[in-house]
Amino acid sequence: MKRNRRKRNGLLQATASFVLGTVTGGLAALLYAPTSGQVTRRRLAMQARGLQRTAVRRLGRAQRALATQAGHVRDAAAGWMTERFPVRNGRHPIRHRVIRHAAAR
């Protein structure tokens, strides 16, 4: 019982210290801010838009690279299957179908 109380008290103290530090840091930031709130908000908004554009560009590049790699893997797997499993009864066991990426439409 005493151990559980000690753990709870320790957790409560840690949480209270964190909240107090956060509030103190926020107040200090407001008092020592070099520009007005409006200017700071504009700067933050511009930085956020820039980060968003960068993230979208990188995501697009990653999607294209993954689509290309998937095509290479698919072709290699089809070649491997063709070598291992010959045509039977006039039908090939592998049906090729074109997979289109959603962004390519």
Summary of the structure (lengths in Angstrom):
residues: 105
radius of gyration: 29.4
end to end distance: 64.0
largest distance: 82.4
contacts: 185
relative contact order: 0.05
helix: 77%
strand: 2%
